[in-house]
Amino acid sequence: MEMLKKRIVEQAKVLGPDILKVDMFLNHMIDISLLKAIGEEFHRRFADEKINKILTVEASGIAVACMTAIAFGVPVVFAKKEEHSNVGGLCYTSDIYSFTRNIKTTICVSSSYLCASDRVLILDDFLANGSALTGLIDIARQAGSTLVGAGIVIEKGFQGGGNALRESGVRIESLAYIESMDDGIIVFG
């Protein structure tokens, strides 16, 4: 997606060998026009899949998921980090590891919101090592839902998570695939 790649080149900051800071337009301050285009692009790529739920994880994935859900006309379910007393009832849970924060977290989704008849599209802002995406896939499978694929705004391909998941049969559509960020230079694939 050229519009996204242009913003990355013009505004993103490379912080070390594997951190890309895009909080000025994607996940702290959000450019709604860009997000609308992202949602429309995911809709174009997955339009034939008869999706009825979009699944993401709090917090950065929610905005992307909501804009995409508008294009599909379906609800968003987001996995909460840690268990909450207001979720209630049976929850599907999975452990994920944040390499950015260097912590393990349990994510959960109420069984009231995902079921075997659902056709689920998972969305997230980043894919690096694949822990969050693997956790969301685990939750969709616990619910018996059909996973139609995953939409990723920015994939850091050099970290390998996406390639491993593709090899396991998961359809992943990334709008910006970064091959490397060596010496602060972003190279797209």
GROMACS elastic network, one bead per residue, 0.5 to 0.9 nm:
[ bonds ]
;  ai    aj funct       b0    kb
    1     4     6  0.55944   500
    1     5     6  0.63640   500
    1     6     6  0.87826   500
    1    38     6  0.82776   500
    1    41     6  0.80797   500
    1   174     6  0.89038   500
    1   175     6  0.53007   500
    1   176     6  0.63748   500
    2     5     6  0.50022   500
    2     6     6  0.60101   500
    2     7     6  0.86325   500
    2   175     6  0.86069   500
    2   176     6  0.82763   500
    3     6     6  0.52597   500
    3     7     6  0.64942   500
    3     8     6  0.88606   500
    3    34     6  0.76871   500
    3    37     6  0.85864   500
    4     7     6  0.51883   500
    4     8     6  0.62762   500
    4     9     6  0.87356   500
    4    34     6  0.73497   500
    4    38     6  0.81253   500
    4   153     6  0.84893   500
    4   154     6  0.89239   500
    4   175     6  0.75674   500
    4   176     6  0.70253   500
    5     8     6  0.50267   500
    5     9     6  0.62004   500
    5    10     6  0.85704   500
    5   175     6  0.83755   500
    5   176     6  0.62236   500
    5   188     6  0.81812   500
    6     9     6  0.51997   500
    6    10     6  0.60806   500
    6    11     6  0.84414   500
    7    10     6  0.50883   500
    7    11     6  0.56915   500
    7    12     6  0.71499   500
    7    22     6  0.89058   500
    7    25     6  0.81393   500
    8    11     6  0.54832   500
    8    13     6  0.81816   500
    8    22     6  0.71636   500
    8   176     6  0.89459   500
    8   186     6  0.85410   500
    9    12     6  0.61836   500
    9    13     6  0.86429   500
    9   185     6  0.89726   500
    9   186     6  0.72331   500
   11    21     6  0.88588   500
   11    22     6  0.73593   500
   11    24     6  0.75597   500
   11    25     6  0.83495   500
   12    20     6  0.66761   500
   12    21     6  0.55415   500
   12    23     6  0.80533   500
   12    24     6  0.77410   500
   12    25     6  0.87227   500
   13    19     6  0.83683   500
   13    20     6  0.58253   500
   13    21     6  0.50027   500
   13    22     6  0.68837   500
   13   184     6  0.80008   500
   14    17     6  0.75646   500
   14    18     6  0.76770   500
   14    19     6  0.59689   500
   14    21     6  0.62392   500
   14   181     6  0.71402   500
   14   183     6  0.87061   500
   14   184     6  0.54055   500
   14   185     6  0.78738   500
   14   186     6  0.80351   500
   15    18     6  0.70808   500
   15    19     6  0.50350   500
   15    20     6  0.60209   500
   15    21     6  0.69873   500
   15   184     6  0.76325   500
   16    19     6  0.59135   500
   16    20     6  0.82390   500
   16   181     6  0.85081   500
   16   182     6  0.85572   500
   16   183     6  0.82603   500
   16   184     6  0.75172   500
   17    20     6  0.87443   500
   17   180     6  0.85867   500
   17   181     6  0.63755   500
   17   182     6  0.63118   500
   17   183     6  0.76367   500
   17   184     6  0.76739   500
   18   128     6  0.86432   500
   18   156     6  0.79615   500
   18   158     6  0.86923   500
   18   159     6  0.79394   500
   18   180     6  0.85999   500
   18   181     6  0.71206   500
   18   182     6  0.87616   500
   19   100     6  0.77093   500
   19   181     6  0.88050   500
   20   156     6  0.89074   500
   20   181     6  0.85074   500
   21    24     6  0.79713   500
   22    25     6  0.60325   500
   22    26     6  0.58069   500
   22    27     6  0.67935   500
   22    28     6  0.81899   500
   23    26     6  0.53483   500
   23    29     6  0.59842   500
   23    30     6  0.76247   500
   24    27     6  0.72691   500
   24    28     6  0.63341   500
   24    29     6  0.51725   500
   24    30     6  0.69183   500
   24    31     6  0.81903   500
   25    28     6  0.71002   500
   25    29     6  0.53837   500
   25    31     6  0.50093   500
   25    32     6  0.85125   500
   25    34     6  0.81044   500
   25    35     6  0.88713   500
   26    29     6  0.63879   500
   26    31     6  0.65250   500
   26    32     6  0.87996   500
   26    34     6  0.83836   500
   26    35     6  0.76251   500
   26    60     6  0.82044   500
   26    63     6  0.85748   500
   26    64     6  0.85181   500
   26   125     6  0.78312   500
   27    30     6  0.60061   500
   27    59     6  0.85445   500
   27    60     6  0.54319   500
   27    61     6  0.80993   500
   27    63     6  0.80189   500
   27   125     6  0.77814   500
   28    60     6  0.79384   500
   30    33     6  0.88458   500
   30    34     6  0.82851   500
   30    35     6  0.75417   500
   30    63     6  0.82579   500
   31    34     6  0.54159   500
   31    35     6  0.62143   500
   31    36     6  0.86761   500
   32    36     6  0.59324   500
   32    37     6  0.85407   500
   32    67     6  0.86895   500
   33    36     6  0.51223   500
   33    37     6  0.63858   500
   33    38     6  0.86949   500
   34    37     6  0.51430   500
   34    38     6  0.62045   500
   34    39     6  0.87098   500
   35    39     6  0.61495   500
   35    40     6  0.85695   500
   35    63     6  0.77287   500
   35    64     6  0.63841   500
   35    67     6  0.65025   500
   35    68     6  0.84525   500
   36    39     6  0.51344   500
   36    40     6  0.62470   500
   36    41     6  0.86349   500
   36    64     6  0.84243   500
   36    67     6  0.57605   500
   36    68     6  0.75444   500
   36    70     6  0.89945   500
   36    71     6  0.86638   500
   37    40     6  0.50547   500
   37    41     6  0.61105   500
   37    42     6  0.86960   500
   37    67     6  0.86354   500
   37    68     6  0.89920   500
   38    41     6  0.50595   500
   38    42     6  0.62855   500
   38    43     6  0.85794   500
   38    64     6  0.74197   500
   38    67     6  0.77502   500
   38    68     6  0.73114   500
   38   153     6  0.75919   500
   38   175     6  0.79863   500
   39    42     6  0.52385   500
   39    43     6  0.61975   500
   39    44     6  0.86788   500
   39    64     6  0.66709   500
   39    65     6  0.75578   500
   39    66     6  0.80596   500
   39    67     6  0.50385   500
   39    69     6  0.74382   500
   39    70     6  0.77601   500
   39    71     6  0.64345   500
   39    72     6  0.88271   500
   40    44     6  0.61732   500
   40    45     6  0.87123   500
   40    67     6  0.79517   500
   40    68     6  0.64010   500
   40    70     6  0.87884   500
   40    71     6  0.59847   500
   40    72     6  0.87128   500
   41    45     6  0.62601   500
   41    46     6  0.86872   500
   41    68     6  0.83337   500
   41   175     6  0.82526   500
   42    45     6  0.50921   500
   42    46     6  0.61213   500
   42    47     6  0.80439   500
   42    68     6  0.65726   500
   42    71     6  0.86314   500
   42   151     6  0.65847   500
   42   152     6  0.88489   500
   42   173     6  0.80605   500
   42   175     6  0.84003   500
   43    46     6  0.52918   500
   43    47     6  0.52628   500
   43    48     6  0.89936   500
   43    68     6  0.65265   500
   43    69     6  0.84787   500
   43    71     6  0.61446   500
   43    72     6  0.63833   500
   44    47     6  0.53126   500
   44    48     6  0.85524   500
   45    48     6  0.81118   500
   45   151     6  0.89001   500
   45   173     6  0.77312   500
   46    49     6  0.56267   500
   46    50     6  0.82916   500
   46    51     6  0.80506   500
   46   121     6  0.84133   500
   46   148     6  0.83356   500
   46   149     6  0.83086   500
   46   151     6  0.87919   500
   46   173     6  0.89564   500
   47    50     6  0.70455   500
   47    51     6  0.79758   500
   47    72     6  0.78624   500
   48    51     6  0.82623   500
   49   119     6  0.79284   500
   49   121     6  0.89094   500
   49   148     6  0.66614   500
   50   119     6  0.68744   500
   50   148     6  0.88036   500
   51    54     6  0.75554   500
   51    72     6  0.76369   500
   51    74     6  0.77089   500
   51   118     6  0.76578   500
   51   120     6  0.58314   500
   51   121     6  0.65372   500
   51   148     6  0.75412   500
   52    72     6  0.80996   500
   52    73     6  0.82682   500
   52    74     6  0.55339   500
   52    75     6  0.73052   500
   52   118     6  0.61424   500
   52   119     6  0.55251   500
   52   120     6  0.64896   500
   52   121     6  0.82628   500
   53    69     6  0.80662   500
   53    74     6  0.57963   500
   53    75     6  0.55548   500
   53    76     6  0.60220   500
   53    77     6  0.70484   500
   53   114     6  0.81070   500
   53   118     6  0.65166   500
   53   119     6  0.62876   500
   53   121     6  0.65135   500
   53   122     6  0.86226   500
   54    65     6  0.65888   500
   54    66     6  0.84618   500
   54    68     6  0.82637   500
   54    69     6  0.67146   500
   54    74     6  0.72139   500
   54    75     6  0.64022   500
   54    77     6  0.60694   500
   54    78     6  0.81869   500
   54   119     6  0.85014   500
   54   120     6  0.55800   500
   54   122     6  0.57400   500
   54   123     6  0.70255   500
   55    62     6  0.88835   500
   55    65     6  0.73835   500
   55    75     6  0.88342   500
   55    76     6  0.59160   500
   55    78     6  0.55546   500
   55    79     6  0.74465   500
   55   120     6  0.66134   500
   55   121     6  0.61449   500
   55   123     6  0.63109   500
   55   124     6  0.87555   500
   55   136     6  0.74611   500
   55   140     6  0.83258   500
   56    59     6  0.86019   500
   56    60     6  0.88659   500
   56    61     6  0.56583   500
   56    62     6  0.64150   500
   56    64     6  0.88665   500
   56    65     6  0.66584   500
   56    76     6  0.75843   500
   56    77     6  0.65163   500
   56    79     6  0.61713   500
   56   121     6  0.86597   500
   56   122     6  0.57120   500
   56   123     6  0.53358   500
   56   124     6  0.60660   500
   56   133     6  0.85874   500
   56   136     6  0.71284   500
   57    60     6  0.74711   500
   57    61     6  0.58010   500
   57    62     6  0.68914   500
   57    77     6  0.83191   500
   57    80     6  0.64331   500
   57    81     6  0.76825   500
   57   107     6  0.77143   500
   57   123     6  0.83343   500
   57   124     6  0.73483   500
   57   132     6  0.76380   500
   57   133     6  0.88244   500
   57   136     6  0.75149   500
   58    61     6  0.60537   500
   58    62     6  0.60901   500
   58    78     6  0.60911   500
   58    79     6  0.61172   500
   58    80     6  0.58135   500
   58    81     6  0.67975   500
   58   107     6  0.89072   500
   59    62     6  0.57413   500
   59    63     6  0.81721   500
   59    78     6  0.84979   500
   59    80     6  0.84235   500
   59    81     6  0.88497   500
   60    63     6  0.66943   500
   60    64     6  0.77946   500
   60   124     6  0.73765   500
   60   125     6  0.64484   500
   60   126     6  0.88786   500
   61    64     6  0.54891   500
   61    65     6  0.60701   500
   61    66     6  0.86392   500
   61    78     6  0.83043   500
   61   123     6  0.65514   500
   61   125     6  0.53701   500
   61   126     6  0.83792   500
   62    65     6  0.50235   500
   62    66     6  0.60088   500
   62    67     6  0.86745   500
   62    76     6  0.80492   500
   62    77     6  0.88128   500
   62    78     6  0.69896   500
   62   123     6  0.84486   500
   62   124     6  0.78564   500
   62   125     6  0.88150   500
   63    66     6  0.51538   500
   63    67     6  0.63284   500
   63    68     6  0.86171   500
   63   125     6  0.89438   500
   64    67     6  0.54400   500
   64    68     6  0.62496   500
   64    69     6  0.85526   500
   64   123     6  0.71175   500
   64   124     6  0.69552   500
   64   125     6  0.69061   500
   64   153     6  0.81686   500
   65    68     6  0.51541   500
   65    69     6  0.59415   500
   65    70     6  0.86808   500
   65    76     6  0.64885   500
   65    77     6  0.87487   500
   65    78     6  0.87436   500
   65   122     6  0.82452   500
   65   123     6  0.58852   500
   65   124     6  0.73544   500
   66    70     6  0.63204   500
   66    71     6  0.88924   500
   66    75     6  0.80151   500
   66    76     6  0.63955   500
   67    70     6  0.52617   500
   67    71     6  0.67883   500
   68    71     6  0.51922   500
   68    72     6  0.64595   500
   68    73     6  0.84997   500
   68    74     6  0.87968   500
   68   123     6  0.86833   500
   69    73     6  0.55828   500
   69    74     6  0.52144   500
   69    75     6  0.61371   500
   69    76     6  0.64608   500
   70    74     6  0.68493   500
   70    75     6  0.83125   500
   71    74     6  0.81710   500
   72    75     6  0.87392   500
   77   109     6  0.77302   500
   77   113     6  0.68837   500
   77   114     6  0.79945   500
   78   108     6  0.85401   500
   78   109     6  0.70122   500
   79    93     6  0.86294   500
   79   107     6  0.56337   500
   79   108     6  0.51055   500
   79   110     6  0.84447   500
   79   136     6  0.77055   500
   79   139     6  0.87684   500
   80    83     6  0.71006   500
   80    84     6  0.77456   500
   80    87     6  0.89597   500
   80   106     6  0.83566   500
   80   107     6  0.53392   500
   80   108     6  0.53090   500
   80   109     6  0.65687   500
   81    84     6  0.82736   500
   81   105     6  0.64868   500
   81   106     6  0.58700   500
   81   108     6  0.65178   500
   82    93     6  0.89601   500
   82   105     6  0.64528   500
   82   107     6  0.54314   500
   82   108     6  0.67580   500
   83    86     6  0.87665   500
   83    87     6  0.75347   500
   83    91     6  0.86765   500
   83    93     6  0.87097   500
   83   106     6  0.74374   500
   83   107     6  0.72053   500
   83   108     6  0.63889   500
   83   109     6  0.89855   500
   84    87     6  0.55788   500
   84    88     6  0.77440   500
   84   108     6  0.86497   500
   85    88     6  0.61420   500
   87    90     6  0.85631   500
   87    91     6  0.77737   500
   87   108     6  0.86930   500
   87   109     6  0.78359   500
   87   110     6  0.61135   500
   88    91     6  0.76490   500
   88   110     6  0.72050   500
   89   110     6  0.69751   500
   89   111     6  0.75044   500
   89   112     6  0.82158   500
   90   109     6  0.86326   500
   90   110     6  0.60705   500
   90   111     6  0.55906   500
   90   112     6  0.79716   500
   91   108     6  0.59401   500
   91   109     6  0.53748   500
   91   111     6  0.53000   500
   91   112     6  0.83670   500
   92   107     6  0.82331   500
   92   108     6  0.54531   500
   92   109     6  0.52932   500
   92   110     6  0.63044   500
   92   111     6  0.63716   500
   92   138     6  0.86469   500
   92   139     6  0.56480   500
   92   140     6  0.84089   500
   92   142     6  0.65127   500
   92   143     6  0.72041   500
   93   106     6  0.65472   500
   93   107     6  0.54985   500
   93   109     6  0.66413   500
   93   110     6  0.88362   500
   93   135     6  0.81519   500
   93   136     6  0.89558   500
   93   138     6  0.81848   500
   93   139     6  0.62747   500
   93   142     6  0.85557   500
   94   105     6  0.83892   500
   94   106     6  0.55970   500
   94   107     6  0.54898   500
   94   108     6  0.66886   500
   94   134     6  0.87884   500
   94   135     6  0.52947   500
   94   136     6  0.75405   500
   94   138     6  0.66854   500
   94   139     6  0.65261   500
   95   104     6  0.67682   500
   95   105     6  0.56386   500
   95   107     6  0.62259   500
   95   108     6  0.89335   500
   95   131     6  0.84749   500
   95   132     6  0.85097   500
   95   135     6  0.63268   500
   96   103     6  0.85293   500
   96   104     6  0.57044   500
   96   105     6  0.53856   500
   96   106     6  0.62071   500
   96   107     6  0.72093   500
   96   131     6  0.53552   500
   96   132     6  0.55403   500
   96   133     6  0.86356   500
   96   134     6  0.78089   500
   96   135     6  0.58104   500
   96   136     6  0.89373   500
   97   100     6  0.89243   500
   97   101     6  0.85275   500
   97   102     6  0.71476   500
   97   103     6  0.57677   500
   97   105     6  0.61412   500
   97   106     6  0.86763   500
   97   131     6  0.58343   500
   97   132     6  0.71017   500
   98   101     6  0.53401   500
   98   102     6  0.53794   500
   98   103     6  0.53848   500
   98   104     6  0.62406   500
   98   105     6  0.76022   500
   98   131     6  0.73793   500
   98   132     6  0.77056   500
   99   103     6  0.70306   500
   99   104     6  0.88098   500
   99   128     6  0.89407   500
   99   129     6  0.80761   500
   99   131     6  0.87937   500
  100   103     6  0.82358   500
  101   104     6  0.87886   500
  106   135     6  0.89212   500
  107   135     6  0.76756   500
  107   136     6  0.83738   500
  107   139     6  0.88258   500
  108   139     6  0.78161   500
  109   112     6  0.83039   500
  109   113     6  0.72800   500
  109   114     6  0.77590   500
  109   139     6  0.74394   500
  110   113     6  0.58169   500
  110   114     6  0.73403   500
  111   114     6  0.55830   500
  111   115     6  0.69605   500
  111   143     6  0.70309   500
  112   115     6  0.75686   500
  114   117     6  0.83353   500
  114   118     6  0.65878   500
  114   120     6  0.87390   500
  114   139     6  0.88093   500
  114   140     6  0.72725   500
  114   143     6  0.58562   500
  114   144     6  0.82655   500
  114   145     6  0.69848   500
  115   118     6  0.56294   500
  115   140     6  0.82290   500
  115   142     6  0.88153   500
  115   143     6  0.50117   500
  115   144     6  0.60534   500
  115   145     6  0.56265   500
  116   119     6  0.82997   500
  116   140     6  0.88654   500
  116   141     6  0.87456   500
  116   143     6  0.59113   500
  116   146     6  0.71426   500
  117   144     6  0.77557   500
  117   145     6  0.61420   500
  117   146     6  0.75407   500
  118   140     6  0.89572   500
  118   143     6  0.87737   500
  118   144     6  0.81368   500
  118   145     6  0.50227   500
  118   146     6  0.61830   500
  118   147     6  0.84449   500
  119   145     6  0.60427   500
  119   147     6  0.60445   500
  119   148     6  0.63899   500
  120   140     6  0.74136   500
  120   145     6  0.66636   500
  120   146     6  0.59995   500
  120   148     6  0.58269   500
  120   149     6  0.74511   500
  120   150     6  0.87822   500
  121   146     6  0.88498   500
  121   147     6  0.63273   500
  121   148     6  0.56460   500
  121   149     6  0.54160   500
  121   150     6  0.56719   500
  121   151     6  0.72805   500
  122   133     6  0.77666   500
  122   136     6  0.72888   500
  122   137     6  0.78332   500
  122   140     6  0.89758   500
  122   147     6  0.78258   500
  122   148     6  0.82083   500
  122   149     6  0.63978   500
  122   151     6  0.61887   500
  122   152     6  0.84084   500
  123   133     6  0.84734   500
  123   149     6  0.87515   500
  123   150     6  0.56205   500
  123   152     6  0.58375   500
  123   153     6  0.80853   500
  124   127     6  0.73458   500
  124   132     6  0.86019   500
  124   133     6  0.78120   500
  124   150     6  0.79525   500
  124   151     6  0.66226   500
  124   152     6  0.52059   500
  124   153     6  0.66099   500
  124   154     6  0.85472   500
  125   151     6  0.85331   500
  125   152     6  0.57185   500
  125   154     6  0.61422   500
  125   155     6  0.84054   500
  126   130     6  0.89785   500
  126   152     6  0.60148   500
  126   153     6  0.60224   500
  126   155     6  0.56455   500
  126   156     6  0.75696   500
  127   130     6  0.57535   500
  127   131     6  0.84675   500
  127   132     6  0.80261   500
  127   133     6  0.74129   500
  127   152     6  0.64767   500
  127   153     6  0.80811   500
  127   154     6  0.64579   500
  127   156     6  0.61695   500
  127   157     6  0.79917   500
  127   159     6  0.86182   500
  127   161     6  0.68560   500
  127   162     6  0.66980   500
  127   174     6  0.85864   500
  128   131     6  0.81066   500
  128   154     6  0.86988   500
  128   155     6  0.60970   500
  128   156     6  0.50504   500
  128   157     6  0.67778   500
  128   158     6  0.78627   500
  128   159     6  0.52803   500
  128   160     6  0.67089   500
  128   161     6  0.54805   500
  128   162     6  0.70668   500
  129   132     6  0.83963   500
  129   133     6  0.89292   500
  129   156     6  0.83225   500
  129   157     6  0.88031   500
  129   159     6  0.55012   500
  129   160     6  0.58618   500
  129   162     6  0.72847   500
  130   133     6  0.52794   500
  130   134     6  0.58941   500
  130   135     6  0.85382   500
  130   159     6  0.86516   500
  130   160     6  0.77801   500
  130   162     6  0.62986   500
  130   164     6  0.82971   500
  130   165     6  0.76145   500
  131   134     6  0.50880   500
  131   135     6  0.61734   500
  131   136     6  0.87142   500
  131   161     6  0.76274   500
  132   135     6  0.50985   500
  132   136     6  0.62786   500
  132   137     6  0.86427   500
  133   136     6  0.51009   500
  133   137     6  0.61221   500
  133   138     6  0.85343   500
  133   150     6  0.80439   500
  133   161     6  0.87927   500
  133   162     6  0.89827   500
  133   165     6  0.88065   500
  134   137     6  0.50711   500
  134   138     6  0.61449   500
  134   139     6  0.87226   500
  134   161     6  0.89998   500
  134   165     6  0.79216   500
  135   138     6  0.50114   500
  135   139     6  0.63282   500
  135   140     6  0.87788   500
  136   139     6  0.50506   500
  136   140     6  0.62564   500
  136   141     6  0.86108   500
  137   140     6  0.51192   500
  137   141     6  0.61682   500
  137   142     6  0.85943   500
  137   147     6  0.74137   500
  138   141     6  0.51339   500
  138   142     6  0.61300   500
  138   143     6  0.87154   500
  139   142     6  0.50357   500
  139   143     6  0.63714   500
  139   144     6  0.87471   500
  139   145     6  0.88507   500
  140   143     6  0.52180   500
  140   144     6  0.64166   500
  140   145     6  0.53534   500
  140   146     6  0.73398   500
  140   147     6  0.68056   500
  141   145     6  0.57913   500
  141   146     6  0.74367   500
  141   147     6  0.76707   500
  142   145     6  0.76550   500
  143   146     6  0.89498   500
  147   150     6  0.81782   500
  147   170     6  0.82128   500
  147   171     6  0.89363   500
  148   170     6  0.81188   500
  148   171     6  0.71900   500
  149   170     6  0.60435   500
  149   172     6  0.57750   500
  149   173     6  0.77436   500
  150   170     6  0.75558   500
  150   171     6  0.62571   500
  150   173     6  0.62604   500
  150   174     6  0.83089   500
  151   171     6  0.86197   500
  151   172     6  0.59502   500
  151   174     6  0.59222   500
  151   175     6  0.78760   500
  152   155     6  0.64643   500
  152   172     6  0.72243   500
  152   173     6  0.61209   500
  152   175     6  0.64322   500
  152   176     6  0.81204   500
  153   173     6  0.84428   500
  153   174     6  0.56660   500
  153   175     6  0.50820   500
  153   176     6  0.62282   500
  153   177     6  0.85642   500
  154   174     6  0.61759   500
  154   175     6  0.61626   500
  154   177     6  0.60316   500
  154   178     6  0.73768   500
  155   158     6  0.87114   500
  155   159     6  0.87766   500
  155   161     6  0.88452   500
  155   162     6  0.74106   500
  155   174     6  0.60671   500
  155   175     6  0.78221   500
  155   176     6  0.62075   500
  155   178     6  0.60296   500
  155   179     6  0.86552   500
  156   159     6  0.58740   500
  156   160     6  0.77276   500
  156   161     6  0.83956   500
  156   162     6  0.82608   500
  156   176     6  0.85393   500
  156   177     6  0.61913   500
  156   179     6  0.65273   500
  156   180     6  0.74575   500
  156   181     6  0.88524   500
  157   160     6  0.55846   500
  157   161     6  0.73266   500
  157   162     6  0.65942   500
  157   163     6  0.73530   500
  157   177     6  0.62358   500
  157   178     6  0.56272   500
  157   179     6  0.52950   500
  157   180     6  0.75549   500
  157   189     6  0.83710   500
  158   161     6  0.85086   500
  158   178     6  0.72915   500
  158   179     6  0.54497   500
  158   180     6  0.60234   500
  158   181     6  0.87689   500
  159   162     6  0.80860   500
  159   163     6  0.88562   500
  159   179     6  0.89200   500
  160   163     6  0.53678   500
  160   164     6  0.63446   500
  160   165     6  0.88060   500
  161   164     6  0.53827   500
  161   165     6  0.63685   500
  161   166     6  0.87096   500
  162   165     6  0.51801   500
  162   166     6  0.60643   500
  162   167     6  0.85547   500
  162   170     6  0.89581   500
  162   172     6  0.73250   500
  163   166     6  0.50935   500
  163   167     6  0.61653   500
  163   168     6  0.87304   500
  164   167     6  0.51375   500
  164   168     6  0.64803   500
  165   168     6  0.50285   500
  165   169     6  0.66269   500
  165   170     6  0.56562   500
  165   171     6  0.81722   500
  165   172     6  0.81121   500
  166   169     6  0.51279   500
  166   171     6  0.61621   500
  166   172     6  0.67244   500
  167   170     6  0.73031   500
  174   177     6  0.60997   500
  176   188     6  0.70992   500
  176   189     6  0.80079   500
  177   187     6  0.86255   500
  177   188     6  0.56100   500
  177   189     6  0.54557   500
  178   181     6  0.75077   500
  178   186     6  0.68285   500
  178   187     6  0.57663   500
  178   189     6  0.57776   500
  179   186     6  0.77558   500
  179   187     6  0.55408   500
  179   188     6  0.54035   500
  179   189     6  0.54033   500
  180   184     6  0.89432   500
  180   185     6  0.75526   500
  180   186     6  0.59608   500
  180   187     6  0.52662   500
  180   188     6  0.72790   500
  180   189     6  0.86785   500
  181   184     6  0.53221   500
  181   185     6  0.50044   500
  181   187     6  0.63216   500
  182   185     6  0.56614   500
  182   186     6  0.72553   500
  182   187     6  0.84865   500
  183   186     6  0.86388   500
